[in-house]
Amino acid sequence: MTIFEKIVSGEIPANKVLENDDFLAFYDINPKAPIHILAIPKKCIKDFHSADAELLKDLNEFIKEVAKKVGLDSSGYRIISNIGSDGGQEVPH
């Protein structure tokens, strides 16, 4: 079980930003930017390449909601997906 699965299940606490039936957004405990939020599917998906188009479409809509909630929708933000160890991915979720 990955750390993200433990966060989704409530086994490990997280500073949640937004949650729905399919996704969870929370502040990174080791931020690399002044605002660093992780948005993940609740279902364990190994990486971007393993996600189907419908999940990615829904995730994009969720990210827009997160950005609006924290007030970044008008000022701007960036979206990053680290894929595999060479891409900097630390949690295979």
N, C-alpha and C positions, 0 to 999 in steps of 0.2 A: 504494500500500500504506500502510495507517495504522500509527501507532506500536503500536497494540494487536496488529495482525497480525504486526509484527516481534517483539513480545514473545512471542506464541504460538509463532512459528517458532524462537525462541531467538536470533534475530539481535541483539536488544537484551536485556540481562539484566534480571531483575526479582527482587525479594524475595518469592518465592512463599509463599503460605499453604497452598493446597490446589489440587490439579489432578486431573482425571479425563479421560476420553476426550473429553468435550464442553465442559468449562468450566475456567477458570483464575481463581484468586483471588490477588491480590498487593497489597502495600502501595503506596499512592499515593506518588509521589516528591515531591509538593507537597501534603501533607496539610492538610485544612481542619478536622480534629478530632484529638484525641489518638490515636484509633485510626481510621484511614481506609483501608479495604480496598476494592479494586475487584474485582468478580466479573463476568467477561465470558464470553460463549460463544466457543469457539474458532473457530467459523464466523462470518464477518463478517456481522453483522446491523446495518443502518443505525441503528435506534433501536427503542424499545419498540413503536411502532405497526407496525413491519415484522416483528415476531416473532410466530410463531403460538402458540396456546394451549399446545400440548405442550411447546415450548421453554421458555415462561415457567413452566410447572408444574415442569419439571425444574430450571430455574434456581432457583426458590424452594426446592426440596429441597436443592440444592447450597449455597445461602446458609445454610440451617439448619446444615448440616455445618460450614461455615466458622465460624459463630458459636460452635458447640460447641467446635471446635478451639482457638479463641482465648479461650475462657472467657466469652463474652458471652451465652450462651444463657439463663443464669439472671438476670443483672444487667440485661440489656436492650440494645437497639441500634436504629438506624433504617435504613431502606432508602430510597434515593433513586434515581430514574432521571431524568436530565436529558435532555430531548427537544428537539432543534432549538436553533438559536442563541439564540432568545428564552428558552429554558428552561435555558440555561447549558451545553448540550452542546458539548464541545470536540473530541471525537473521534467521527466518524460510524461507530461500530462498536457 
